[in-house]
């Protein structure tokens, strides 16, 4: 399935947001590395998927009606066996039925838990004046409270992306701090370039939020991806 097929499928069903496995697949189509994952329609199927991925895994509810999975008990971390995964999915279904009755549960995302690294955020949006724009910043408090982020209008070159990494106020953290090694800046810059291309080539994608992306001394991996689509290309908020 191509990127346009994924987007058109959501639009035809009246969904403004891609389901998480669709969003992750879209990233893969553009060469953006994501944590190993699989979609399962049932708890039993999720157990089988988890054995293929390897433990530990995280399980997340997949639903077109749920915006914040953690608020409804829709995410369970650190599952270490097939039985734990099946039971975790059943617990998620119970949580959702109690906290958001009526929400449709399409299935479950089973995803490999990634080792600790430096969390960063990479995003894209479609500006009414400038068109596709990409963003980079550190995750957590840096983006939520301090708004320490930087932007570029697409298309973005690898040199542009590397310059973005040096523009945030906390850029020294990328070079290593205390016991943390420097991150692989080229891997992050390549993701920014790929996201720039994705935004340029898919006019019905309004925004992309990759948060967190876990950066390591070698490589980087997307853990969560949120993609908003619009037939108009630009959404008025």
C-alpha positions in Angstrom: 0.0 0.0 0.0 1.4 3.4 -1.0 1.4 6.6 1.1 -1.4 8.0 -1.0 -3.4 4.8 -0.5 -3.0 5.0 3.3 -4.1 8.7 3.3 -7.1 8.1 0.9 -8.3 5.2 3.0 -8.6 7.4 6.1 -10.2 10.2 4.2 -12.7 7.9 2.5 -13.7 6.6 6.0 -14.0 10.2 7.4 -11.1 9.7 9.7 -9.0 12.9 10.3 -6.2 10.9 12.0 -4.4 7.9 10.8 -4.5 4.8 13.1 -1.1 4.3 14.7 -0.1 1.4 12.7 -1.0 3.3 9.5 1.1 6.2 10.6 4.1 4.0 11.4 3.8 2.3 8.0 3.8 5.7 6.4 7.0 6.5 8.1 8.6 3.2 6.9 7.6 4.0 3.3 9.8 7.1 3.6 12.8 5.3 5.1 12.1 6.6 8.6 13.1 3.9 11.2 10.4 2.9 13.6 10.4 0.5 16.6 9.4 -3.0 15.5 5.6 -3.3 15.7 2.6 -5.3 14.5 -1.2 -4.8 14.4 -3.5 -7.3 15.9 -7.3 -7.4 15.7 -7.7 -9.6 18.9 -5.9 -10.3 22.2 -5.0 -13.8 21.0 -3.6 -12.4 17.7 -1.6 -9.8 19.7 0.0 -12.7 21.7 1.2 -14.3 18.4 2.5 -10.9 17.1 4.5 -10.4 20.4 6.3 -13.7 19.9 7.5 -12.6 16.5 8.7 -9.2 17.8 10.4 -10.4 20.9 10.1 -9.1 24.5 9.6 -6.8 26.3 6.8 -5.2 24.4 4.2 -2.4 24.9 0.6 -2.8 23.9 -1.6 0.2 22.8 -5.2 0.3 21.9 -6.0 1.2 18.3 -9.2 3.2 18.0 -10.4 6.0 15.7 -12.3 7.4 18.7 -9.5 7.7 21.3 -7.2 10.7 21.2 -5.2 10.1 24.4 -4.6 6.4 25.0 -3.1 6.8 28.4 -6.1 8.6 29.8 -8.3 5.6 29.2 -5.8 3.0 30.3 -5.1 2.1 26.7 -1.3 1.6 27.0 0.5 -1.2 29.0 4.3 -1.3 29.1 6.9 -4.0 29.8 5.0 -7.1 28.9 7.3 -10.1 28.8 5.4 -13.1 27.6 2.6 -14.1 25.3 0.2 -14.6 28.2 1.0 -11.2 29.6 0.2 -9.6 26.2 -3.1 -11.4 25.9 -4.1 -10.4 29.5 -2.9 -6.9 28.8 -5.1 -6.5 25.8 -8.1 -7.8 27.7 -7.4 -5.3 30.5 -7.2 -2.5 27.9 -10.6 -3.5 26.5 -12.0 -3.4 30.0 -10.4 0.0 30.8 -11.8 1.5 27.5 -15.3 0.2 28.1 -15.3 1.8 31.6 -13.6 5.1 30.8 -14.8 5.8 27.3 -17.9 3.7 26.7 -18.9 3.5 23.0 -15.3 4.0 21.7 -14.6 1.6 18.8 -11.6 -0.7 19.4 -10.1 -1.6 16.0 -7.4 -3.7 17.6 -4.0 -3.4 19.3 -0.6 -2.2 18.4 2.1 -4.4 19.7 5.5 -2.7 19.8 9.0 -3.5 20.9 10.1 -1.5 23.9 13.2 0.5 23.1 16.2 1.0 25.3 16.6 4.4 26.9 18.1 7.2 24.8 17.7 10.9 24.3 14.1 11.8 23.4 13.6 14.3 20.6 10.6 15.4 18.6 10.3 15.8 14.9 7.3 17.3 13.3 5.7 18.7 10.1 2.8 20.9 9.4 1.2 22.7 6.4 1.2 26.4 6.8 -1.3 28.5 5.0 1.4 30.9 3.8 4.6 28.9 3.6 3.3 25.5 2.8 5.0 22.4 4.3 7.2 23.2 7.3 9.3 20.9 9.5 10.2 21.2 13.1 12.8 19.8 15.5 13.2 20.0 19.3 14.1 18.0 22.4 11.2 16.0 23.9 9.6 16.3 27.3 9.7 19.6 29.2 11.9 21.2 26.5 9.0 21.2 24.0 6.0 21.1 26.3 7.1 24.0 28.7 10.1 25.8 27.1 9.0 25.5 23.5 12.6 25.1 22.5 12.0 24.2 18.9 13.2 25.3 15.5 11.5 25.3 12.0 12.4 25.2 8.3 10.2 25.5 5.2 10.4 22.4 3.0 12.3 21.3 1.0 15.0 20.7 3.6 18.5 19.5 2.7 20.7 17.4 5.0 22.8 20.6 5.7 19.6 22.5 6.6 18.6 19.7 9.0 22.0 19.6 10.7 21.8 23.4 11.2 18.4 23.0 12.8 19.9 20.7 15.4 22.3 23.5 16.4 19.7 26.2 16.6 17.8 25.0 19.7 18.8 26.5 23.0 19.6 23.1 24.5 21.7 22.0 21.6 24.7 21.1 23.8 22.7 18.2 25.1 22.9 16.6 21.7 26.7 16.5 22.0 26.6 14.4 25.2 26.2 15.4 28.8 27.2 13.8 32.1 27.2 10.0 31.4 25.2 10.3 28.2 27.1 9.9 24.9 26.6 12.3 21.9 23.7 11.4 19.7 23.8 10.4 16.0 23.1 13.8 14.5 23.2 12.5 10.9 20.4 9.9 11.7 18.2 12.7 13.1 18.9 15.0 10.2 18.1 12.2 7.7 14.7 11.8 9.5 14.0 15.5 9.1 14.8 15.4 5.4 12.6 12.3 4.9 9.7 14.0 6.7 10.2 17.1 4.6 9.9 14.9 1.5 6.8 13.2 2.9 5.1 16.5 3.6 5.9 17.8 0.1 4.6 14.7 -1.7 1.4 14.2 0.2 -0.7 17.3 0.0 -3.6 15.8 2.1 -1.4 15.4 5.1 -1.9 18.4 7.4 0.5 17.5 10.2 2.9 14.8 11.4 4.1 14.5 15.0 6.9 12.0 15.8 7.1 12.1 19.5 9.2 10.6 20.9 12.0 9.8 18.6 14.7 8.1 20.6 18.2 9.1 19.5 21.2 6.9 20.2 24.9 7.2 19.7 24.2 5.2 16.5 20.8 5.6 14.9 17.4 6.8 16.0 14.0 5.2 16.2 10.4 6.6 16.1 8.3 5.2 18.9 5.0 7.2 18.4 3.7 8.8 15.2 0.6 11.0 14.9 -0.6 12.0 11.4 -3.5 14.3 10.7 -5.1 14.3 7.3 -7.4 16.8 5.5 -9.0 16.9 2.1 -8.4 20.6 2.1 -4.7 20.1 2.9 -4.9 22.9 5.4 -7.0 22.6 8.6 -8.3 25.7 10.3 -7.9 25.5 14.1 
